[in-house]
Amino acid sequence: MNAAHTPALEVRISAVDPAELHAASILVVDDEPANVRLLERVVRGAGYANLTSTTDPGEVSRLCDEAEPDLILLDLNMPGMDGFGVMDGLAGRIAATGYLPILVITSDTTPETRQRALAHGARDFVAKPFDFVEVLLRIRNLLETRLLHQRLRYKNEELEQRVRERTTELESAQAEILQRLALAAEYRDDETNRHAGRVGEIAARVAEALQLPSSEVTMIRRVAPLHDVGKIGTPDAILLKPGRLSPEEFDLTKTHTLVGARILGGSSFPVLQMAEQIALCHHERWDGTGYPRGLRGEEIPIAARIVAVVDVWDALTHERPYKHAWSIEEAAAELRLQAGRHFDPRVLDAFLQVQEKGTQIAFDWPSVPPV
């Protein structure tokens, strides 16, 4: 090397801290012990202490597991398994790490060999007999690229983790807002403040029994409690009336489906789109005699058909201002009578399977302290 070039090498500013660079792991693979010793002396002399060597290419996979190299110095022409075979064996590891540079050191510098080596995963070449300075420069360049790639990869993983955490936080906030919106409606006519939560949890279990996609099950669990949010627009005199409603009062009560759909409507989010469907259609009937649109059969969204069954069940089996709680047996018998009339028979069967299991209904639901 010309001495005039030495200062330029010395003042070059590395993008990687020298200590980090010299701590990198290097694996030397050459079947000739003399070549291995020479490379070891050159590499160690340049400050790279984390060095592993082998004359047996069959040992490369094991040594990679143990040493986790950042760079491999590889001879091509070796008996048994040549350098191409070594690179083929490392293909999976290279893909997993994203970037594991291989510096080929070979006496065969024909274009065909270089092209073949590049196709097998080599990143750079040094011709034998090699120049010490050239080898060290290529080692440094490849290690810098490797370490910068890792730094970028770790940064991306950190950012992805932050995005996942933020997404989880937003989903939790969204779920709580939906719960509290449902609770605002329930607080007016459900002293226990639990009806909405029960409907959400049981509806989700019915959706699971119907083998709906898990994403739909999750959405149903979150938005089924909003089925009666439109009751916010129903006067207390009607909502809390202990006796039978007049036809006019009942017609006014029916409008809670339209009010709920207006409150939840117009969203671009699938979860609120499903909430709108449930609020609007959970009083539709399988035979077309429901309200507000008189939808029939599968014209009614599946989520609304599920909530229709669960809502009636929960209303029957719990006390309300206008009625006493029915027994489980009485409520189940009534629902069975309504199969094919009020309820989708398939949904009702799934609900009864869930109900007959008799499992404890547990859910995380905010409570409202007494006034």
Contacts in CASP RR format, 6 or more apart in sequence:
PFRMAT RR
TARGET T0000
AUTHOR 0000-0000-0000
METHOD contacts of the structure
MODEL  1
MNAAHTPALEVRISAVDPAELHAASILVVDDEPANVRLLERVVRGAGYAN
LTSTTDPGEVSRLCDEAEPDLILLDLNMPGMDGFGVMDGLAGRIAATGYL
PILVITSDTTPETRQRALAHGARDFVAKPFDFVEVLLRIRNLLETRLLHQ
RLRYKNEELEQRVRERTTELESAQAEILQRLALAAEYRDDETNRHAGRVG
EIAARVAEALQLPSSEVTMIRRVAPLHDVGKIGTPDAILLKPGRLSPEEF
DLTKTHTLVGARILGGSSFPVLQMAEQIALCHHERWDGTGYPRGLRGEEI
PIAARIVAVVDVWDALTHERPYKHAWSIEEAAAELRLQAGRHFDPRVLDA
FLQVQEKGTQIAFDWPSVPPV
1 131 0 8 1.000
1 133 0 8 1.000
9 133 0 8 1.000
9 137 0 8 1.000
14 21 0 8 1.000
14 140 0 8 1.000
14 144 0 8 1.000
15 144 0 8 1.000
15 148 0 8 1.000
16 143 0 8 1.000
16 144 0 8 1.000
16 147 0 8 1.000
16 148 0 8 1.000
20 147 0 8 1.000
21 140 0 8 1.000
21 143 0 8 1.000
21 144 0 8 1.000
21 147 0 8 1.000
22 47 0 8 1.000
22 48 0 8 1.000
22 49 0 8 1.000
22 50 0 8 1.000
23 49 0 8 1.000
23 50 0 8 1.000
24 48 0 8 1.000
24 50 0 8 1.000
24 70 0 8 1.000
24 71 0 8 1.000
24 143 0 8 1.000
24 146 0 8 1.000
24 147 0 8 1.000
25 50 0 8 1.000
25 51 0 8 1.000
25 52 0 8 1.000
25 67 0 8 1.000
25 68 0 8 1.000
25 69 0 8 1.000
25 70 0 8 1.000
25 71 0 8 1.000
26 43 0 8 1.000
26 48 0 8 1.000
26 50 0 8 1.000
26 51 0 8 1.000
26 52 0 8 1.000
26 69 0 8 1.000
26 70 0 8 1.000
26 71 0 8 1.000
26 72 0 8 1.000
26 73 0 8 1.000
26 139 0 8 1.000
26 143 0 8 1.000
27 51 0 8 1.000
27 52 0 8 1.000
27 53 0 8 1.000
27 54 0 8 1.000
27 60 0 8 1.000
27 63 0 8 1.000
27 64 0 8 1.000
27 67 0 8 1.000
27 69 0 8 1.000
27 71 0 8 1.000
27 72 0 8 1.000
27 73 0 8 1.000
28 36 0 8 1.000
28 39 0 8 1.000
28 40 0 8 1.000
28 43 0 8 1.000
28 51 0 8 1.000
28 52 0 8 1.000
28 53 0 8 1.000
28 54 0 8 1.000
28 72 0 8 1.000
28 73 0 8 1.000
29 53 0 8 1.000
29 54 0 8 1.000
29 57 0 8 1.000
29 60 0 8 1.000
29 72 0 8 1.000
29 73 0 8 1.000
29 74 0 8 1.000
29 75 0 8 1.000
29 78 0 8 1.000
29 83 0 8 1.000
29 86 0 8 1.000
30 36 0 8 1.000
30 39 0 8 1.000
30 53 0 8 1.000
30 55 0 8 1.000
30 73 0 8 1.000
30 74 0 8 1.000
30 75 0 8 1.000
30 78 0 8 1.000
30 105 0 8 1.000
31 55 0 8 1.000
31 56 0 8 1.000
31 57 0 8 1.000
31 75 0 8 1.000
31 78 0 8 1.000
31 79 0 8 1.000
32 55 0 8 1.000
32 75 0 8 1.000
33 55 0 8 1.000
35 75 0 8 1.000
35 105 0 8 1.000
35 128 0 8 1.000
36 53 0 8 1.000
36 54 0 8 1.000
36 55 0 8 1.000
39 53 0 8 1.000
39 73 0 8 1.000
39 105 0 8 1.000
39 135 0 8 1.000
40 51 0 8 1.000
40 53 0 8 1.000
42 132 0 8 1.000
42 135 0 8 1.000
42 136 0 8 1.000
43 51 0 8 1.000
43 73 0 8 1.000
43 136 0 8 1.000
43 139 0 8 1.000
44 51 0 8 1.000
46 136 0 8 1.000
46 139 0 8 1.000
48 139 0 8 1.000
50 67 0 8 1.000
52 63 0 8 1.000
52 66 0 8 1.000
52 67 0 8 1.000
52 69 0 8 1.000
54 60 0 8 1.000
54 63 0 8 1.000
57 78 0 8 1.000
57 80 0 8 1.000
57 81 0 8 1.000
57 82 0 8 1.000
57 83 0 8 1.000
57 85 0 8 1.000
57 86 0 8 1.000
58 81 0 8 1.000
58 86 0 8 1.000
60 72 0 8 1.000
60 86 0 8 1.000
60 89 0 8 1.000
60 90 0 8 1.000
61 89 0 8 1.000
61 90 0 8 1.000
63 69 0 8 1.000
64 90 0 8 1.000
64 93 0 8 1.000
69 100 0 8 1.000
70 100 0 8 1.000
70 101 0 8 1.000
70 143 0 8 1.000
70 146 0 8 1.000
70 147 0 8 1.000
70 150 0 8 1.000
71 100 0 8 1.000
71 101 0 8 1.000
71 102 0 8 1.000
71 103 0 8 1.000
71 139 0 8 1.000
71 142 0 8 1.000
71 143 0 8 1.000
71 146 0 8 1.000
72 90 0 8 1.000
72 100 0 8 1.000
72 101 0 8 1.000
72 102 0 8 1.000
72 103 0 8 1.000
73 103 0 8 1.000
73 105 0 8 1.000
73 139 0 8 1.000
74 83 0 8 1.000
74 86 0 8 1.000
74 87 0 8 1.000
74 102 0 8 1.000
74 103 0 8 1.000
74 104 0 8 1.000
74 105 0 8 1.000
74 122 0 8 1.000
75 83 0 8 1.000
75 104 0 8 1.000
75 105 0 8 1.000
75 106 0 8 1.000
76 82 0 8 1.000
76 83 0 8 1.000
76 84 0 8 1.000
76 104 0 8 1.000
76 106 0 8 1.000
76 108 0 8 1.000
76 113 0 8 1.000
76 117 0 8 1.000
77 83 0 8 1.000
77 106 0 8 1.000
77 107 0 8 1.000
77 108 0 8 1.000
83 104 0 8 1.000
83 120 0 8 1.000
84 116 0 8 1.000
84 117 0 8 1.000
84 120 0 8 1.000
85 120 0 8 1.000
87 102 0 8 1.000
87 117 0 8 1.000
87 120 0 8 1.000
87 121 0 8 1.000
87 122 0 8 1.000
88 120 0 8 1.000
90 100 0 8 1.000
90 102 0 8 1.000
91 121 0 8 1.000
93 100 0 8 1.000
94 100 0 8 1.000
94 121 0 8 1.000
98 149 0 8 1.000
98 153 0 8 1.000
99 145 0 8 1.000
99 146 0 8 1.000
99 149 0 8 1.000
99 150 0 8 1.000
100 146 0 8 1.000
101 123 0 8 1.000
101 124 0 8 1.000
101 142 0 8 1.000
101 143 0 8 1.000
101 145 0 8 1.000
101 146 0 8 1.000
102 121 0 8 1.000
102 122 0 8 1.000
102 123 0 8 1.000
103 122 0 8 1.000
103 123 0 8 1.000
103 124 0 8 1.000
103 125 0 8 1.000
103 126 0 8 1.000
103 138 0 8 1.000
103 139 0 8 1.000
103 142 0 8 1.000
104 117 0 8 1.000
104 122 0 8 1.000
104 124 0 8 1.000
104 125 0 8 1.000
104 126 0 8 1.000
105 125 0 8 1.000
105 126 0 8 1.000
105 127 0 8 1.000
105 128 0 8 1.000
105 130 0 8 1.000
105 135 0 8 1.000
106 113 0 8 1.000
106 117 0 8 1.000
106 125 0 8 1.000
106 126 0 8 1.000
106 127 0 8 1.000
106 128 0 8 1.000
107 127 0 8 1.000
107 128 0 8 1.000
107 129 0 8 1.000
109 125 0 8 1.000
109 127 0 8 1.000
114 125 0 8 1.000
117 125 0 8 1.000
123 142 0 8 1.000
123 145 0 8 1.000
124 138 0 8 1.000
124 141 0 8 1.000
124 142 0 8 1.000
126 134 0 8 1.000
126 135 0 8 1.000
126 138 0 8 1.000
174 222 0 8 1.000
174 271 0 8 1.000
175 222 0 8 1.000
176 366 0 8 1.000
178 222 0 8 1.000
178 223 0 8 1.000
178 225 0 8 1.000
178 226 0 8 1.000
178 271 0 8 1.000
178 275 0 8 1.000
179 196 0 8 1.000
179 197 0 8 1.000
179 225 0 8 1.000
179 365 0 8 1.000
179 366 0 8 1.000
180 366 0 8 1.000
181 226 0 8 1.000
181 229 0 8 1.000
182 196 0 8 1.000
182 197 0 8 1.000
182 225 0 8 1.000
182 226 0 8 1.000
182 228 0 8 1.000
182 229 0 8 1.000
183 193 0 8 1.000
183 196 0 8 1.000
183 225 0 8 1.000
183 365 0 8 1.000
183 366 0 8 1.000
183 368 0 8 1.000
184 229 0 8 1.000
184 232 0 8 1.000
185 196 0 8 1.000
185 226 0 8 1.000
185 228 0 8 1.000
185 229 0 8 1.000
185 230 0 8 1.000
185 231 0 8 1.000
185 232 0 8 1.000
186 193 0 8 1.000
186 195 0 8 1.000
186 196 0 8 1.000
186 225 0 8 1.000
186 228 0 8 1.000
187 193 0 8 1.000
187 368 0 8 1.000
188 231 0 8 1.000
188 232 0 8 1.000
188 236 0 8 1.000
188 239 0 8 1.000
188 240 0 8 1.000
189 231 0 8 1.000
189 239 0 8 1.000
189 240 0 8 1.000
189 320 0 8 1.000
189 321 0 8 1.000
190 196 0 8 1.000
192 318 0 8 1.000
193 365 0 8 1.000
193 367 0 8 1.000
193 368 0 8 1.000
194 365 0 8 1.000
195 314 0 8 1.000
195 315 0 8 1.000
195 318 0 8 1.000
196 225 0 8 1.000
196 226 0 8 1.000
196 227 0 8 1.000
196 228 0 8 1.000
196 365 0 8 1.000
197 225 0 8 1.000
197 363 0 8 1.000
197 365 0 8 1.000
198 310 0 8 1.000
198 314 0 8 1.000
198 361 0 8 1.000
198 363 0 8 1.000
199 224 0 8 1.000
199 225 0 8 1.000
199 227 0 8 1.000
199 307 0 8 1.000
199 310 0 8 1.000
199 311 0 8 1.000
199 314 0 8 1.000
200 220 0 8 1.000
200 221 0 8 1.000
200 222 0 8 1.000
200 224 0 8 1.000
200 225 0 8 1.000
200 307 0 8 1.000
200 310 0 8 1.000
200 363 0 8 1.000
201 221 0 8 1.000
201 361 0 8 1.000
201 362 0 8 1.000
201 363 0 8 1.000
202 310 0 8 1.000
202 313 0 8 1.000
202 314 0 8 1.000
202 351 0 8 1.000
202 354 0 8 1.000
202 361 0 8 1.000
203 220 0 8 1.000
203 221 0 8 1.000
203 224 0 8 1.000
203 303 0 8 1.000
203 306 0 8 1.000
203 307 0 8 1.000
203 310 0 8 1.000
204 217 0 8 1.000
204 218 0 8 1.000
204 220 0 8 1.000
204 221 0 8 1.000
204 224 0 8 1.000
205 354 0 8 1.000
206 306 0 8 1.000
206 309 0 8 1.000
206 310 0 8 1.000
206 347 0 8 1.000
206 350 0 8 1.000
206 351 0 8 1.000
206 354 0 8 1.000
207 216 0 8 1.000
207 217 0 8 1.000
207 220 0 8 1.000
207 303 0 8 1.000
207 306 0 8 1.000
208 217 0 8 1.000
209 350 0 8 1.000
209 351 0 8 1.000
209 353 0 8 1.000
209 354 0 8 1.000
210 302 0 8 1.000
210 306 0 8 1.000
210 346 0 8 1.000
210 347 0 8 1.000
210 350 0 8 1.000
212 220 0 8 1.000
212 302 0 8 1.000
216 274 0 8 1.000
216 303 0 8 1.000
219 270 0 8 1.000
219 271 0 8 1.000
219 274 0 8 1.000
219 303 0 8 1.000
220 274 0 8 1.000
220 303 0 8 1.000
220 306 0 8 1.000
220 307 0 8 1.000
222 271 0 8 1.000
223 271 0 8 1.000
223 272 0 8 1.000
223 274 0 8 1.000
223 275 0 8 1.000
223 278 0 8 1.000
223 303 0 8 1.000
224 278 0 8 1.000
224 303 0 8 1.000
224 306 0 8 1.000
224 307 0 8 1.000
224 310 0 8 1.000
226 260 0 8 1.000
226 264 0 8 1.000
226 275 0 8 1.000
226 278 0 8 1.000
226 279 0 8 1.000
227 278 0 8 1.000
227 279 0 8 1.000
227 282 0 8 1.000
227 307 0 8 1.000
227 311 0 8 1.000
228 256 0 8 1.000
228 279 0 8 1.000
228 311 0 8 1.000
229 259 0 8 1.000
229 260 0 8 1.000
229 263 0 8 1.000
229 264 0 8 1.000
229 279 0 8 1.000
230 256 0 8 1.000
230 257 0 8 1.000
230 259 0 8 1.000
230 260 0 8 1.000
230 263 0 8 1.000
230 279 0 8 1.000
231 239 0 8 1.000
231 256 0 8 1.000
231 259 0 8 1.000
232 259 0 8 1.000
232 260 0 8 1.000
232 263 0 8 1.000
233 255 0 8 1.000
233 256 0 8 1.000
233 259 0 8 1.000
234 252 0 8 1.000
234 253 0 8 1.000
234 255 0 8 1.000
234 256 0 8 1.000
234 259 0 8 1.000
235 252 0 8 1.000
238 245 0 8 1.000
238 249 0 8 1.000
238 252 0 8 1.000
238 253 0 8 1.000
239 253 0 8 1.000
240 321 0 8 1.000
241 249 0 8 1.000
241 321 0 8 1.000
241 322 0 8 1.000
242 321 0 8 1.000
242 322 0 8 1.000
243 322 0 8 1.000
244 322 0 8 1.000
245 253 0 8 1.000
254 283 0 8 1.000
254 291 0 8 1.000
254 292 0 8 1.000
255 292 0 8 1.000
257 279 0 8 1.000
257 280 0 8 1.000
257 281 0 8 1.000
257 282 0 8 1.000
257 283 0 8 1.000
257 291 0 8 1.000
257 292 0 8 1.000
258 280 0 8 1.000
258 292 0 8 1.000
260 276 0 8 1.000
260 279 0 8 1.000
260 280 0 8 1.000
261 276 0 8 1.000
261 279 0 8 1.000
261 280 0 8 1.000
263 279 0 8 1.000
264 272 0 8 1.000
264 275 0 8 1.000
264 276 0 8 1.000
264 279 0 8 1.000
265 272 0 8 1.000
265 273 0 8 1.000
265 276 0 8 1.000
266 272 0 8 1.000
266 273 0 8 1.000
266 276 0 8 1.000
267 273 0 8 1.000
267 276 0 8 1.000
274 301 0 8 1.000
274 303 0 8 1.000
277 301 0 8 1.000
277 303 0 8 1.000
277 304 0 8 1.000
278 301 0 8 1.000
278 303 0 8 1.000
278 304 0 8 1.000
278 307 0 8 1.000
280 292 0 8 1.000
280 293 0 8 1.000
280 304 0 8 1.000
281 293 0 8 1.000
281 295 0 8 1.000
281 300 0 8 1.000
281 301 0 8 1.000
281 304 0 8 1.000
282 304 0 8 1.000
282 307 0 8 1.000
282 308 0 8 1.000
282 311 0 8 1.000
283 290 0 8 1.000
283 291 0 8 1.000
283 292 0 8 1.000
283 308 0 8 1.000
284 290 0 8 1.000
284 291 0 8 1.000
284 293 0 8 1.000
284 294 0 8 1.000
284 295 0 8 1.000
284 299 0 8 1.000
284 300 0 8 1.000
284 304 0 8 1.000
284 308 0 8 1.000
285 294 0 8 1.000
285 308 0 8 1.000
285 341 0 8 1.000
285 342 0 8 1.000
285 343 0 8 1.000
286 296 0 8 1.000
286 297 0 8 1.000
286 300 0 8 1.000
286 305 0 8 1.000
286 340 0 8 1.000
286 341 0 8 1.000
286 342 0 8 1.000
286 343 0 8 1.000
286 344 0 8 1.000
286 345 0 8 1.000
287 296 0 8 1.000
287 297 0 8 1.000
287 340 0 8 1.000
287 341 0 8 1.000
287 342 0 8 1.000
288 294 0 8 1.000
288 295 0 8 1.000
288 296 0 8 1.000
288 297 0 8 1.000
289 341 0 8 1.000
297 305 0 8 1.000
297 344 0 8 1.000
298 344 0 8 1.000
300 308 0 8 1.000
300 344 0 8 1.000
302 347 0 8 1.000
305 343 0 8 1.000
305 344 0 8 1.000
305 347 0 8 1.000
306 347 0 8 1.000
306 351 0 8 1.000
308 342 0 8 1.000
308 343 0 8 1.000
308 347 0 8 1.000
309 335 0 8 1.000
309 343 0 8 1.000
309 344 0 8 1.000
309 347 0 8 1.000
309 348 0 8 1.000
309 351 0 8 1.000
310 351 0 8 1.000
312 335 0 8 1.000
312 338 0 8 1.000
312 342 0 8 1.000
312 343 0 8 1.000
313 331 0 8 1.000
313 335 0 8 1.000
313 351 0 8 1.000
313 355 0 8 1.000
316 325 0 8 1.000
316 326 0 8 1.000
316 330 0 8 1.000
316 331 0 8 1.000
316 334 0 8 1.000
317 325 0 8 1.000
317 326 0 8 1.000
317 327 0 8 1.000
317 328 0 8 1.000
317 331 0 8 1.000
318 325 0 8 1.000
319 325 0 8 1.000
326 334 0 8 1.000
328 355 0 8 1.000
332 352 0 8 1.000
332 355 0 8 1.000
335 343 0 8 1.000
335 348 0 8 1.000
335 351 0 8 1.000
335 352 0 8 1.000
336 348 0 8 1.000
336 352 0 8 1.000
338 348 0 8 1.000
339 345 0 8 1.000
339 348 0 8 1.000
340 348 0 8 1.000
END
